[in-house]
Amino acid sequence: MNTIRVGLLVYPGCMPAGLFTAADLFQAVNRRTGKKVFEPLWIGAGDSSVAVPGGPVLELAYSLDERCDAYLLPGFWAESAADLDRMLARQTHVLDWLRKLPKQAALWTYCMGVALLAESGRIDRRRATATWWLEKALRQRFAIVDWDFQQPVMEDGNVITAVGANGYWALIGKLLTTLLPPEILRDIEQAMFVPRANITHPVFRPVELLAQPDPRLQRLIAYAQTVPSVNLNLNSAAQYLAVSSRTLSRIIDQGTGIGAGEWLRLIKLRQVGNALLSSDAPVKSICEELGFADVASLMRSFKRVTGMTISQYRQQYGHAVNSFSPGSR
């Protein structure tokens, strides 16, 4: 296997955690195989140093002109279409560079880094995924992309895209499973304490705390998670926020597009889903811990919402969140 020169792109406003993770994992691969499988190169847009928001100033050894076989583009934080527009407007240098890259260059990105590829035209008519809470904005702005927001990671030719700020785990896992045998992956994941990726059923997306643009809904999710399911209702939730039930219904409907009662139930069922994946506890224990009336009604509600039984959910998503080594599944 020839050495793969990977450009780790740092640009103003990016979230570079995935770049550090990738660099460490690439070094682990090289040490485990005894060969230089990867050569990570830190490349920068513009000056030789880039300030990371809320973090250090990174001194970069290489410019964008450094030729690489593949490039890893980190994401950036965006909570709204306006955030997306502002960030893309700042990245003219990066976008021009992307447009000029050779067609054969491999491009790997996650979170809102996918928007950079879309804006530059590199994923026109290609299948791609991205962080779901800006689905509407991405679909409207980049209608020519073949979006599939149901997938946590997607490969189309020499492009790999993944969802979420920690999507680099799924992306790197997808990459390494195609390049390395299972026994090497197992050694690397054990040595590096590879964490579980946070992948859950798409039906629970409307109750992800960080996806809520309204801080009142963020507060309400945190509150609802502490209340037994049998005690959680529209009246108690409205009282917590010090608003009327009608006002709360309007807030939830406008913010999520889901009825208030169904949205509150989703919060508790998402807790059930998380509990199913984080332990082997029996359903009865989870039912009692989260305050559901009885096991039978919990199982019916869970099946109605997810379309899956408890055991099916554990089997599908329990496997999805394990480490990226196929030999460990």
N, C-alpha and C positions, 0 to 999 in steps of 0.2 A: 504494500500500500504506500503510495506516495504521500509525502507530508502535505497536509491541508493548511494553507496559510489563511487564518481567519482574522479579518479586520474587526476589532471591537470598537464600534463607533461611539464616540462621546460628542454630544452636541448640547448647546445651551438649553437648559430646561428639562433635560432627560432624567430618567430614573435609572441610575447605573447599577443597581444591585445585581441584575442579571448578568452584567458583564463580568463582575467580580466572581460570581458563581461559575460562569462558563470558564473563565481563566483557571480557576482552581480545579474544576473537573477535567479540563483538557490536560493540565499538568498531571493529574492522577492517572489519566489514561496513558500518557507517555511513560510514567514511572512503572505502571503495571505491565505494559506491553514490552518495555525495554526499547521502544522505538519512538521516534518523533512523529507520532500520528498527527498531532496538531501543533501549529506554531501560531499562538495568539499574538496579534499586533495591535497595540492601542493607537487608534487613529482619531484625529480630531478635525472638526469643521472650523476653519478659520485660523485662529491663533494656535500657538503650541500649548496653550493652557485653557482649560474650560472650568468655570465655576459650577459646581453642582448645587442646585437649590437646597438651602439648609444644610449644606455639607462642605467638603473640602474643595480646594482648587486642584484639579488634576493636571499634571504636567505630562504631555503626550510626546512620545518619541517619533511618531510618524504622522504625515499629513494625509489628506484624502487621496493624494496622488499615488500613494503606495499601492501597488497592485497585489490583490489577494485573490484566493480561489473562492472565498465565501465571506460574507459580511453579516455580523450580528448587530441589529439595530434595536436598542432598548425603547421602551415606551415612554410616554409622558402623561402627566396627570391632567385629565379633562373631565369635568362634571357636566358640561353642557355643550350644545352646538357652538355657542359663542366662544367657549374656551378652545374648542377644536379649531375654529377659524383663526383665532388670535395666534395659536401656537404654529399653525401651518404658515401663517404670514411671516413668522420670524425665521423660518427655515429655508429661505430661498437658496442659500449656499448648498445646503444638503440636498435639496430637491434637484438643483442643476446637476450636481454630482451624480445622483442616482440615475438621472436620465441619460447620462453619458457613459455609464458603466457598460462593459461588454455584456451581451445577451446571455452568455454562458455563465456569468457570475452567479453563484448561489446566494440567495438572500433569505435570511432568517430573522423573524421579528415577532413581537408579542405586544399585547395591550394596544395603546394608541400608536405605537411604532408602525402598525399596519397602515395607518392613515398616511404616513409618509410614502409608503410604496404606492398606495392608491393615488395620491396627489401627483406623484411623478409619472404615473401611467404604467408602472412596472407590473401591476396585477390586472390590467385591463383584460376582461373576458377570462380571467382565471378564477378558480375557486379559492375562497379565503374566508377566514373567521376573524373576529375581533371582539373586544370587550362589549358585551351585549347592551349595556345601558345607553350607549350612543348608537344603537342599531338604526333608529329612524334617521338621525343626522347623517350617518354614513351611507345609508341606502339612497338618501336624497342627493347627497353630494357626489357619490360615486356609483351611479346607477349602472355603469358598464361593468362593474365587478360582480362576479357570481358569488354573492355572499351566502354563507351558511352559518348562522349564529348558534346553531344547536351543537356544533362540534367544538371541543376544547382545543384541538390542534388539528391542522389540516396541511397536507402536502400536495402541491401541484407543480410537477416538474422540479425545477431548481428553487422553488419558493416554499418555505414553511412558515405558517402563521399560527399564532396561539392567542388565547384569550387571557385577560387579567394581568394585574401588575406582577403576579408571580408566575405568569405563563411561561417564563423561561424554563421552569422545571419540565413542563410537558414538551416544550420545544426541544430541549436538549435530550430528553428521553427518546423522543421520536428519532432524532438524529443518531444517537448512539446505538439504538437497537438495530439500525440498518447497517452499522459499520463494525460492530463488535460482537463476538460470541457471548452467549449467556453467562458463562463462567467468569469472564472478565468483568462483565457488568455487575455481577453479584459481589465480586471482590471490591469494586469501586464504591458501590452503594453502601457496603458495610463499613469501609474505611472512612467514607466521607459523611456517614450518617444522613444519607439522602432522605429528606422528609417526604411525607405524603402530600400530593397535590390536592387542593381543595376543589373537588369536582362533585357537584350534586345535580339532582334532577332540574331541568330547566323550569319546571313549574314553580320552583321556589325563588326564582329571580326577583319577582316583585317585592319580596320581603328581605332582600339583602340590605343590611344596614347602610353600607357605604354607597349604595346605589340610589339612596333617597335624596332628592334635591331639597326637600323641605325638612328643616331641622326638627320640626314637630313630629314628623313621622319617624325620624331617627330616635327621638326620645321615646316614642310610643313602642317601637320595636324592643328597645332595651327594657322598658317597663313590662311589656307583655311576656317577655321571657322569664320574668320572676314570678308571674301570677299563675296559679293552677288553672288548667284549661277550663275546668267547670266554673271558675269564677270570672273568666275573661269574657266580657261582652261589651257592646257599644256604650252602654251607660257608664260602666266602670272606667272604660278607657276615656270617655269624654270628661268624666269627673277628674281623672288624673291630669288631663291637659287644661282643665278649667275652661271648657267650652261646652256648648250645648251638643246634644246628640246629633241634631241636624247639621250643625257646623262641622262636626267631626266627619260625618258621612260625606259632606261635600269636599273636605280636605283630602280624604282618602281617595275618593273617586277621581278628583282632579289630578292628584299626584301619582296614582297607580293605574287608573282605568278599571279598577276592580271594586266590587261592592264592599262596604265596610265590614260586614259580618264575615264574608269569605276571606278577606284580607287578614283579619284577626285570627281566623282559624288556620290560615296558611303559616302564620308565625309559629304556632304551636306544632303544626305538623312538620315544619322544617326542623324544629328541635328534635322531633322523633327521628327524622331522617339522619340528622347529625349523630344522634345517640346510637343508631343502628350501625353506623360506620366506625364510630370511635371505640366501640367495645362489643363484646359478645354477650352482653346482658340479655336475658330473656325479655320478651315483649311485655310480660306482666310487670317486671321491675321498671321498665321505661314508662309504662302506663301510670304506675303509682307515683313515680318521681315527678312526672310532668303534670299530674293532676287531672288525668282523663277519667271519665265516669266508669268505664269498664273496658276490658280488652277487646271485646267483640265490636263495640262501636268505634274504637280507635282503628281497628283493622279495616273496618268498612270505609271509614273516612279516608284512610291512607290509600286504599285501593281506588276509591272514587277519584281522588285528586291526582295521583301519580299514574294510574292505570297499571300498577304493579302490586303484587303481594309483598308482605314484609320480607319473605325469603328471597323473592326475585330482586327486590331492591338491594338487599345485602349482597347478593351474588354479583349483580351488575356493577354497582357503584363501589362496593367493597374492593372488587378487582381493579376498578379504574383508579382508586386513590392509592393503591399500593405503589411500591417503588417501581422505577421504570424498567427493571430487569424482567424480561418475560419468563426467565427461569424460576423466578420467585413466586409466580402466580399459580 
